[in-house]
Amino acid sequence: MHAFRKVVVAVDGSDNALRAARTAVRLADSLDAPLVMLHVFPLMSSDLPGALGMSQEDLEDIRDRSARQTFDAVRSEISQREGPIEEVARIGDVAGEIIDYLNDARDVLLVMGRRGQTQLGSLLLGSVSDKVMRHTKTPVTVVS
């Protein structure tokens, strides 16, 4: 039996996320475990789409386009991966959605970049990786 039943990599299109994806592939391959790419379209308030006149369908379309762009970029970066890669896309607070997806699973390994798309966003919102590590029991590997 494997120590980890799957390796999840959080991806947002940043250079750190691409480095995390390369690390996640090596880990998944060495553990003979499935790989899951998790993309969260950031939305800080559930009231925002309504205030902008957006429907739930509009929001899901934006999420799907963002996820597709990110997943395609990551797949081109990790084209050496021979095993299957599952794709999961969510909307909401990035750290909160990652934590929710992991559900404190101890047999899942999360790999993520230390910083996301912008340094300014990290300063204003706090580090997603820090929040995830503080609020989950799931093992986390942070890649710089």
Backbone torsions as a table, in degrees:
resi	resn	phi	psi	omega
1	MET	NA	144.0	-178.5
2	HIS	-82.1	150.1	174.0
3	ALA	-66.4	-34.3	179.3
4	PHE	-124.4	130.8	-179.9
5	ARG	-83.0	-17.2	173.6
6	LYS	-162.6	159.2	175.3
7	VAL	-114.8	126.2	179.8
8	VAL	-109.9	132.3	175.4
9	VAL	-119.0	126.5	177.3
10	ALA	-83.2	125.8	-176.2
11	VAL	-127.0	138.7	178.5
12	ASP	-136.3	5.7	179.9
13	GLY	93.3	-6.9	-179.9
14	SER	-76.5	162.4	176.6
15	ASP	-60.8	-39.6	178.5
16	ASN	-63.7	-36.9	178.1
17	ALA	-67.6	-36.1	176.9
18	LEU	-66.2	-40.5	175.8
19	ARG	-63.9	-40.4	177.7
20	ALA	-62.8	-38.9	179.3
21	ALA	-63.8	-42.2	177.9
22	ARG	-62.5	-41.2	177.7
23	THR	-65.5	-42.4	-179.6
24	ALA	-61.7	-38.7	178.0
25	VAL	-62.6	-46.1	179.4
26	ARG	-61.0	-42.2	179.1
27	LEU	-65.9	-47.4	-179.5
28	ALA	-60.4	-43.1	179.4
29	ASP	-64.2	-43.6	-178.4
30	SER	-68.7	-28.5	179.3
31	LEU	-92.7	-2.7	-174.8
32	ASP	51.6	47.2	-176.1
33	ALA	-117.7	151.6	175.6
34	PRO	-65.3	153.8	178.5
35	LEU	-112.7	134.7	177.8
36	VAL	-122.3	126.8	171.6
37	MET	-94.3	126.4	-179.8
38	LEU	-116.0	119.6	178.4
39	HIS	-118.4	130.5	177.0
40	VAL	-116.5	118.4	173.6
41	PHE	-75.8	120.2	-172.4
42	PRO	-72.0	126.6	175.2
43	LEU	-143.4	111.2	-172.9
44	MET	-81.1	-22.1	-178.4
45	SER	-139.2	132.9	178.2
46	SER	-70.7	-12.6	178.7
47	ASP	-82.2	-19.3	-174.1
48	LEU	-60.3	-48.7	-179.1
49	PRO	-58.2	-42.7	179.0
50	GLY	-63.9	-39.7	179.1
51	ALA	-65.2	-28.6	178.8
52	LEU	-91.8	2.7	179.9
53	GLY	75.8	26.7	-179.2
54	MET	-99.7	140.5	174.9
55	SER	-86.8	169.6	175.4
56	GLN	-60.8	-38.3	177.6
57	GLU	-62.1	-42.0	177.8
58	ASP	-59.6	-46.1	-178.9
59	LEU	-63.0	-43.4	179.0
60	GLU	-65.7	-35.3	177.1
61	ASP	-64.7	-43.4	177.3
62	ILE	-62.5	-44.5	177.7
63	ARG	-58.0	-47.4	-177.1
64	ASP	-64.3	-39.6	178.0
65	ARG	-66.7	-42.3	177.5
66	SER	-61.9	-46.1	-179.9
67	ALA	-63.0	-44.1	-178.1
68	ARG	-61.1	-44.2	178.8
69	GLN	-61.3	-45.0	-179.4
70	THR	-66.9	-47.9	-179.4
71	PHE	-60.2	-41.9	179.7
72	ASP	-62.7	-42.3	178.9
73	ALA	-63.3	-42.0	179.9
74	VAL	-68.0	-44.3	179.8
75	ARG	-58.9	-38.7	178.7
76	SER	-67.9	-29.9	179.2
77	GLU	-76.1	-29.4	-176.5
78	ILE	-116.6	38.4	-175.8
79	SER	-62.0	-15.1	178.6
80	GLN	-73.3	-13.5	-178.8
81	ARG	-65.3	122.0	-179.0
82	GLU	-91.6	-30.2	-177.7
83	GLY	-79.3	173.1	-179.7
84	PRO	-69.0	152.6	177.0
85	ILE	-128.3	118.1	177.3
86	GLU	-86.3	146.0	178.4
87	GLU	-117.8	130.4	178.6
88	VAL	-128.2	128.4	178.6
89	ALA	-122.0	135.0	-179.9
90	ARG	-134.6	169.1	177.8
91	ILE	-128.1	138.0	173.6
92	GLY	142.4	-160.7	174.5
93	ASP	-65.1	122.3	-170.5
94	VAL	-57.9	-53.4	-179.1
95	ALA	-61.6	-44.3	-178.9
96	GLY	-61.6	-40.6	179.7
97	GLU	-70.0	-37.4	176.8
98	ILE	-64.0	-46.5	179.7
99	ILE	-60.3	-44.4	179.2
100	ASP	-61.5	-43.5	180.0
101	TYR	-62.3	-42.2	-178.2
102	LEU	-68.6	-35.0	176.8
103	ASN	53.6	37.7	178.9
104	ASP	58.1	22.3	178.9
105	ALA	-63.8	129.2	179.9
106	ARG	-94.3	-6.6	178.7
107	ASP	-105.5	19.8	175.8
108	VAL	-120.9	140.9	176.0
109	LEU	-111.6	122.7	175.7
110	LEU	-96.6	134.1	174.6
111	VAL	-120.3	130.2	180.0
112	MET	-149.5	157.5	175.9
113	GLY	-74.3	153.8	-179.9
114	ARG	-69.5	-36.0	179.3
115	ARG	-128.4	149.8	179.1
116	GLY	-91.2	-145.0	-171.4
117	GLN	-64.7	-38.2	-178.2
118	THR	-133.9	142.0	176.0
119	GLN	-64.9	-39.1	-179.7
120	LEU	-62.0	-43.4	178.1
121	GLY	-60.2	-38.6	178.1
122	SER	-65.3	-38.3	179.4
123	LEU	-68.2	-40.6	-177.2
124	LEU	-74.8	-41.1	-172.7
125	LEU	-98.8	-10.7	-174.3
126	GLY	86.7	160.5	-176.9
127	SER	-76.1	123.5	177.3
128	VAL	-60.9	-44.5	-178.9
129	SER	-61.1	-39.5	178.4
130	ASP	-63.4	-46.0	179.2
131	LYS	-61.1	-43.5	-179.2
132	VAL	-63.0	-47.0	-178.8
133	MET	-61.9	-34.5	-178.7
134	ARG	-76.6	-20.9	-171.4
135	HIS	-119.8	13.4	176.5
136	THR	-132.8	153.1	174.5
137	LYS	-95.8	-4.2	178.5
138	THR	-70.7	137.2	176.2
139	PRO	-62.0	137.2	-177.2
140	VAL	-128.0	132.0	171.3
141	THR	-110.3	121.0	-179.4
142	VAL	-104.5	130.0	-177.2
143	VAL	-109.8	131.4	177.5
144	SER	-98.5	NA	NA
